[in-house]
């Protein structure tokens, strides 16, 4: 297997990769690519190009790349709910929105406690239909990825939207909560903290929060893994509980016990990733200016 593509730290990683599966570059020309989400019914992928204020679309059938929406209110993270609808984090919209089957847009959350959200960043949907999202300040820090504006919340937190529309703050002990995902059994919520961009003393970690018995709140969090190159941003679980995370030098893969198994090395900073394809065994990677993909010997959870 090509030495320049993989950094193997544990023999278990060899079973999660294909030595003859090279990296594909599917699209270039972005400024800061983010928020990939795969739509199995249409066999296409969408992702954000935040500073260019556009959502891009890649067609799995013919490889065509097109603009899905522009302007798009500086979307960042995306996910797909159980009905196949797109859930979006909007920096400039300062909200979580949902794209309906008829193409209309529904705002699901744009405030908490009567004050505007900062700039929702990443989002995940739990099996009970609740939507959990992070709300750091990147979209209001400048005009590059949104609209510069004062923060109305008392910090940067994680929230839950219930199916009835109720919005609850679930995590308030992070500096800049960013990527987030549930473990495959939904026993814990994992959240990346990119607070080092604003607070030099903040460790670049993914934190683990155990879910309460009711599945609607979390217990005390703990640092789970620390990034050795750059920052963790978006990440996903595979069905075996391994974490595949973005980092400064590519994609880092961690075992369920937190051991760094290995890295997929990329010559750009990786912001986010997701699993897709007919077998959910293709990793789609947003790496600064480009969208890349590689087949792995793992299937995405969820």
DRENSE-585994 format. One record per residue (C-alpha): residue in three letters; x negated, y negated, z negated. Coordinates in nm, 4 decimals. Example, Ala and Ser with C-alpha at 12.3 -4.5 7.8 and 13.67 -1.06 7.14 Angstrom:
{ALA,{-1.2300,0.4500,-0.7800}} {SER,{-1.3670,0.1060,-0.7140}} 
This chain:
{UNK,{0.0000,0.0000,0.0000}} {UNK,{-0.1291,-0.3471,0.0817}} {UNK,{-0.3370,-0.4799,-0.2052}} {UNK,{-0.2481,-0.8391,-0.1193}} {UNK,{0.1251,-0.7739,-0.1674}} {UNK,{0.1415,-0.5836,-0.4960}} {UNK,{-0.0244,-0.6237,-0.8340}} {UNK,{0.0370,-0.2942,-1.0134}} {UNK,{0.0050,-0.3167,-1.3916}} {UNK,{0.1783,0.0114,-1.4851}} {UNK,{0.2140,0.3351,-1.2914}} {UNK,{0.5911,0.3109,-1.3289}} {UNK,{0.5859,0.0235,-1.0805}} {UNK,{0.4619,0.2546,-0.8055}} {UNK,{0.7965,0.4350,-0.8187}} {UNK,{0.9864,0.1055,-0.7752}} {UNK,{0.8196,-0.0095,-0.4536}} {UNK,{0.7622,0.1243,-0.1031}} {UNK,{0.4036,0.1037,0.0130}} {UNK,{0.5086,0.0835,0.3793}} {UNK,{0.7819,-0.1774,0.3300}} {UNK,{0.6376,-0.5156,0.4191}} {UNK,{0.7653,-0.8600,0.3324}} {UNK,{1.0058,-1.0166,0.5828}} {UNK,{1.0342,-1.3927,0.6292}} {UNK,{1.3967,-1.4591,0.7193}} {UNK,{1.3991,-1.8394,0.7196}} {UNK,{1.1590,-2.1320,0.6738}} {UNK,{1.1846,-2.5098,0.6587}} {UNK,{1.3448,-2.5621,0.3193}} {UNK,{1.2313,-2.8079,0.0532}} {UNK,{1.3303,-2.6139,-0.2604}} {UNK,{1.5255,-2.2964,-0.1876}} {UNK,{1.7413,-2.1556,-0.4661}} {UNK,{2.0564,-1.9707,-0.5585}} {UNK,{2.0740,-1.6647,-0.3273}} {UNK,{2.3958,-1.4621,-0.3277}} {UNK,{2.4816,-1.1645,-0.1074}} {UNK,{2.8362,-1.1117,0.0233}} {UNK,{2.8796,-0.7411,0.1053}} {UNK,{3.2148,-0.7780,0.2845}} {UNK,{3.0606,-1.0110,0.5427}} {UNK,{2.7078,-0.8700,0.5250}} {UNK,{2.5527,-1.2131,0.4885}} {UNK,{2.3524,-1.4070,0.2337}} {UNK,{2.3844,-1.7707,0.1304}} {UNK,{2.1288,-1.9803,-0.0537}} {UNK,{2.0675,-2.3423,-0.1521}} {UNK,{1.8190,-2.5925,-0.0152}} {UNK,{1.8748,-2.8382,-0.2973}} {UNK,{1.6846,-3.1555,-0.1920}} {UNK,{1.8223,-3.1230,0.1639}} {UNK,{2.1725,-3.0997,0.0139}} {UNK,{2.2719,-2.7939,0.2118}} {UNK,{2.3787,-2.4316,0.1735}} {UNK,{2.2220,-2.1969,0.4241}} {UNK,{2.3555,-1.8667,0.5620}} {UNK,{2.1678,-1.5622,0.6935}} {UNK,{2.3578,-1.2993,0.8937}} {UNK,{2.2424,-0.9440,0.8252}} {UNK,{2.3826,-0.8186,1.1563}} {UNK,{2.1746,-1.0363,1.3884}} {UNK,{1.9331,-1.2299,1.1683}} {UNK,{2.0909,-1.5630,1.2623}} {UNK,{2.0314,-1.8517,1.0226}} {UNK,{2.2799,-2.1379,1.0099}} {UNK,{2.3974,-2.4187,0.7853}} {UNK,{2.6900,-2.3008,0.5732}} {UNK,{2.7725,-2.6438,0.4300}} {UNK,{2.6094,-2.9889,0.4379}} {UNK,{2.6389,-3.2053,0.2392}} {UNK,{2.7213,-2.9701,-0.0465}} {UNK,{2.6792,-3.1811,-0.3612}} {UNK,{2.3296,-3.0379,-0.4153}} {UNK,{2.4287,-2.6819,-0.5006}} {UNK,{2.1836,-2.4753,-0.7025}} {UNK,{2.2799,-2.1267,-0.8293}} {UNK,{2.5487,-1.9025,-0.6829}} {UNK,{2.7117,-1.5722,-0.7595}} {UNK,{3.0017,-1.3635,-0.6311}} {UNK,{3.2994,-1.2764,-0.8501}} {UNK,{3.4850,-0.9433,-0.8546}} {UNK,{3.7193,-1.0606,-0.5782}} {UNK,{3.4348,-1.1669,-0.3489}} {UNK,{3.4685,-1.5416,-0.4031}} {UNK,{3.1657,-1.7686,-0.4294}} {UNK,{3.0976,-1.9285,-0.7674}} {UNK,{2.8669,-2.2303,-0.7377}} {UNK,{2.6573,-2.4550,-0.9607}} {UNK,{2.6697,-2.8131,-0.8334}} {UNK,{2.4003,-3.0597,-0.9372}} {UNK,{2.5590,-3.3701,-0.7885}} {UNK,{2.9095,-3.2481,-0.8633}} {UNK,{2.7970,-3.1740,-1.2224}} {UNK,{3.0321,-2.8789,-1.2243}} {UNK,{3.0975,-2.5101,-1.1700}} {UNK,{3.3176,-2.4597,-0.8648}} {UNK,{3.4799,-2.1675,-0.6853}} {UNK,{3.5342,-2.1315,-0.3121}} {UNK,{3.8768,-1.9804,-0.2504}} {UNK,{3.9790,-1.7395,0.0260}} {UNK,{4.1367,-2.0210,0.2253}} {UNK,{3.8158,-2.2254,0.2134}} {UNK,{3.9334,-2.4711,-0.0485}} {UNK,{3.7230,-2.5590,-0.3519}} {UNK,{3.8369,-2.5349,-0.7137}} {UNK,{3.6466,-2.7073,-0.9944}} {UNK,{3.6317,-2.4675,-1.2886}} {UNK,{3.4320,-2.6801,-1.5344}} {UNK,{3.2877,-3.0303,-1.5201}} {UNK,{3.2882,-3.1383,-1.8828}} {UNK,{3.2636,-3.0139,-2.2379}} {UNK,{3.4056,-3.1885,-2.5423}} {UNK,{3.5192,-3.4753,-2.3206}} {UNK,{3.1705,-3.5445,-2.1810}} {UNK,{3.0283,-3.4659,-1.8389}} {UNK,{2.8097,-3.1609,-1.7991}} {UNK,{2.4436,-3.2252,-1.7133}} {UNK,{2.3877,-3.0303,-1.3893}} {UNK,{2.4877,-2.6622,-1.3902}} {UNK,{2.1956,-2.4543,-1.2698}} {UNK,{2.2643,-2.0797,-1.2648}} {UNK,{2.5718,-1.8651,-1.3175}} {UNK,{2.6800,-1.5063,-1.3738}} {UNK,{3.0178,-1.3341,-1.3977}} {UNK,{3.0902,-1.0797,-1.6708}} {UNK,{3.3091,-0.7743,-1.6089}} {UNK,{3.5961,-0.9319,-1.8062}} {UNK,{3.6111,-1.2161,-1.5527}} {UNK,{3.4449,-1.4756,-1.7739}} {UNK,{3.1843,-1.7012,-1.6115}} {UNK,{2.8635,-1.7871,-1.7984}} {UNK,{2.6357,-2.0697,-1.6832}} {UNK,{2.3314,-2.2724,-1.7834}} {UNK,{2.3332,-2.6512,-1.7909}} {UNK,{1.9842,-2.8055,-1.7940}} {UNK,{1.9167,-3.1629,-1.6847}} {UNK,{1.7298,-3.1219,-1.3536}} {UNK,{2.0105,-3.2564,-1.1353}} {UNK,{2.0410,-3.5812,-1.3312}} {UNK,{1.6687,-3.6359,-1.3963}} {UNK,{1.6158,-3.8007,-1.0551}} {UNK,{1.7782,-3.8556,-0.7177}} {UNK,{1.5794,-3.5710,-0.5566}} {UNK,{1.8071,-3.2809,-0.6539}} {UNK,{2.1217,-3.4739,-0.7432}} {UNK,{2.2094,-3.8174,-0.8768}} {UNK,{2.0003,-3.9718,-1.1518}} {UNK,{2.2277,-4.0349,-1.4503}} {UNK,{2.2168,-4.0495,-1.8296}} {UNK,{2.2839,-3.7283,-2.0184}} {UNK,{2.6215,-3.7250,-2.1915}} {UNK,{2.5824,-3.3898,-2.3681}} {UNK,{2.3660,-3.3675,-2.6800}} {UNK,{2.1231,-3.1299,-2.5111}} {UNK,{2.0907,-2.8534,-2.2562}} {UNK,{2.3002,-2.5472,-2.3296}} {UNK,{2.4751,-2.2332,-2.2014}} {UNK,{2.8526,-2.2124,-2.1648}} {UNK,{3.1297,-1.9597,-2.0991}} {UNK,{3.4443,-2.0183,-1.8932}} {UNK,{3.7270,-1.7795,-1.9830}} {UNK,{3.9763,-1.6620,-1.7180}} {UNK,{4.2312,-1.9014,-1.8707}} {UNK,{3.9954,-2.1962,-1.8139}} {UNK,{3.8769,-2.2414,-2.1726}} {UNK,{3.5160,-2.3642,-2.1893}} {UNK,{3.2980,-2.2641,-2.4854}} {UNK,{2.9377,-2.3423,-2.5686}} {UNK,{2.7632,-2.0115,-2.6429}} {UNK,{2.3914,-2.0991,-2.6731}} {UNK,{2.2485,-2.4248,-2.8103}} {UNK,{1.8925,-2.3368,-2.9151}} {UNK,{1.7139,-2.3676,-2.5781}} {UNK,{1.5161,-2.6542,-2.4244}} {UNK,{1.6067,-2.6084,-2.0551}} {UNK,{1.8174,-2.2927,-2.0060}} {UNK,{1.7892,-2.1789,-1.6478}} {UNK,{1.8343,-1.8345,-1.4882}} {UNK,{2.0594,-1.5925,-1.6732}} {UNK,{2.1905,-1.2381,-1.6363}} {UNK,{2.3600,-0.9684,-1.8408}} {UNK,{2.1908,-0.6365,-1.9054}} {UNK,{2.3552,-0.3596,-1.6987}} {UNK,{2.5605,-0.2420,-1.9990}} {UNK,{2.6475,-0.6028,-2.0922}} {UNK,{2.5134,-0.5530,-2.4435}} {UNK,{2.2938,-0.8623,-2.4141}} {UNK,{2.2616,-1.1876,-2.2228}} {UNK,{1.9125,-1.2814,-2.1021}} {UNK,{1.8271,-1.6466,-2.0293}} {UNK,{1.5096,-1.8050,-1.8931}} {UNK,{1.3842,-2.1249,-2.0564}} {UNK,{1.1998,-2.3629,-1.8219}} {UNK,{1.1655,-2.6289,-2.0887}} {UNK,{0.7920,-2.6665,-2.0268}} {UNK,{0.8812,-2.8985,-1.7366}} {UNK,{0.9915,-3.1517,-2.0007}} {UNK,{0.8475,-3.0242,-2.3303}} {UNK,{0.4793,-2.9156,-2.3192}} {UNK,{0.5165,-2.7063,-2.6342}} {UNK,{0.7923,-2.4895,-2.4848}} {UNK,{0.6831,-2.1344,-2.4011}} {UNK,{0.7829,-2.0026,-2.0554}} {UNK,{1.0030,-1.7155,-2.1698}} {UNK,{1.3111,-1.5107,-2.1020}} {UNK,{1.5153,-1.4859,-2.4203}} {UNK,{1.7476,-1.2019,-2.5199}} {UNK,{2.0798,-1.2685,-2.6952}} {UNK,{2.2831,-0.9679,-2.8197}} {UNK,{2.6529,-0.9887,-2.7408}} {UNK,{2.9003,-0.9806,-3.0261}} {UNK,{3.1572,-0.7009,-3.0466}} {UNK,{3.4217,-0.9207,-2.8851}} {UNK,{3.1953,-0.9811,-2.5830}} {UNK,{3.2640,-1.3543,-2.6006}} {UNK,{2.9760,-1.4814,-2.8115}} {UNK,{2.6117,-1.3997,-2.8775}} {UNK,{2.3961,-1.3416,-3.1804}} {UNK,{2.0597,-1.4922,-3.2630}} {UNK,{1.8240,-1.4949,-2.9677}} {UNK,{1.4662,-1.3749,-2.9469}} {UNK,{1.1882,-1.4180,-2.6943}} {UNK,{1.1786,-1.1075,-2.4747}} {UNK,{0.8996,-1.1668,-2.2196}} {UNK,{0.6574,-1.4515,-2.1487}} {UNK,{0.5479,-1.5681,-1.8040}} {UNK,{0.1741,-1.5542,-1.7385}} {UNK,{0.1881,-1.7639,-1.4196}} {UNK,{0.4123,-2.0682,-1.3944}} {UNK,{0.7690,-2.0368,-1.5180}} {UNK,{1.0474,-1.7832,-1.5008}} {UNK,{1.3532,-1.9182,-1.3181}} {UNK,{1.6210,-1.6933,-1.1661}} {UNK,{1.6125,-1.3159,-1.2219}} {UNK,{1.8213,-1.0004,-1.1794}} {UNK,{1.8499,-0.6539,-1.3327}} {UNK,{1.8404,-0.3272,-1.1458}} {UNK,{2.0607,-0.0336,-1.2468}} {UNK,{1.7851,0.1133,-1.4651}} {UNK,{1.7536,-0.2035,-1.6727}} {UNK,{1.4334,-0.3363,-1.5175}} {UNK,{1.4115,-0.7148,-1.4809}} {UNK,{1.2997,-0.8615,-1.1464}} {UNK,{1.2142,-1.2252,-1.2089}} {UNK,{1.0900,-1.5254,-1.0178}} {UNK,{0.7544,-1.6699,-1.1263}} {UNK,{0.4785,-1.9007,-1.0110}} {UNK,{0.2965,-1.6339,-0.8101}} {UNK,{0.5834,-1.4215,-0.6836}} {UNK,{0.8220,-1.1703,-0.8408}} {UNK,{0.7456,-1.0093,-1.1768}} {UNK,{0.9015,-0.6746,-1.2687}} {UNK,{0.9513,-0.5813,-1.6349}} {UNK,{1.0608,-0.2513,-1.7864}} {UNK,{1.3550,-0.2452,-2.0300}} {UNK,{1.1012,-0.2465,-2.3150}} {UNK,{0.9452,-0.5701,-2.1864}} {UNK,{0.6315,-0.4171,-2.0335}} {UNK,{0.5080,-0.5997,-1.7232}} {UNK,{0.5111,-0.3212,-1.4628}} {UNK,{0.3815,-0.5219,-1.1706}} {UNK,{0.4193,-0.8142,-0.9366}} {UNK,{0.5171,-0.8741,-0.5770}} {UNK,{0.2739,-1.1487,-0.4815}} {UNK,{0.3916,-1.4426,-0.2707}} {UNK,{0.2029,-1.7507,-0.1559}} {UNK,{0.4757,-1.9882,-0.2772}} {UNK,{0.6434,-2.0489,-0.6108}} {UNK,{0.9531,-1.8306,-0.6371}} {UNK,{1.2667,-1.9963,-0.7718}} {UNK,{1.5278,-1.7222,-0.7554}} {UNK,{1.6185,-1.3844,-0.6102}} {UNK,{1.9006,-1.1338,-0.5752}} {UNK,{1.9642,-0.7805,-0.4594}} {UNK,{2.1650,-0.7175,-0.1433}} {UNK,{2.2114,-0.5036,0.1624}} {UNK,{2.4375,-0.2030,0.2080}} {UNK,{2.2568,-0.0089,-0.0660}} {UNK,{2.1693,-0.3125,-0.2849}} {UNK,{1.8040,-0.2105,-0.2512}} {UNK,{1.6780,-0.5149,-0.0645}} {UNK,{1.5370,-0.7995,-0.2700}} {UNK,{1.6099,-1.1450,-0.1254}} {UNK,{1.3627,-1.4041,-0.2512}} {UNK,{1.3868,-1.7852,-0.2450}} {UNK,{1.0257,-1.9065,-0.2441}} {UNK,{0.9999,-2.2871,-0.2289}} {UNK,{1.0335,-2.3458,0.1478}} {UNK,{1.1397,-2.0015,0.2673}} {UNK,{1.3770,-1.7085,0.2308}} {UNK,{1.2024,-1.3729,0.2217}} {UNK,{1.3117,-1.0127,0.1722}} {UNK,{1.1594,-0.6780,0.0854}} {UNK,{1.2993,-0.3299,0.0320}} {UNK,{1.2368,-0.1789,-0.3117}} {UNK,{1.3086,0.1589,-0.4659}} {UNK,{1.5712,0.0175,-0.6990}} {UNK,{1.9319,-0.0954,-0.6758}} {UNK,{2.0682,-0.4171,-0.8127}} {UNK,{2.3028,-0.3903,-1.1099}} {UNK,{2.6494,-0.5372,-1.1132}} 
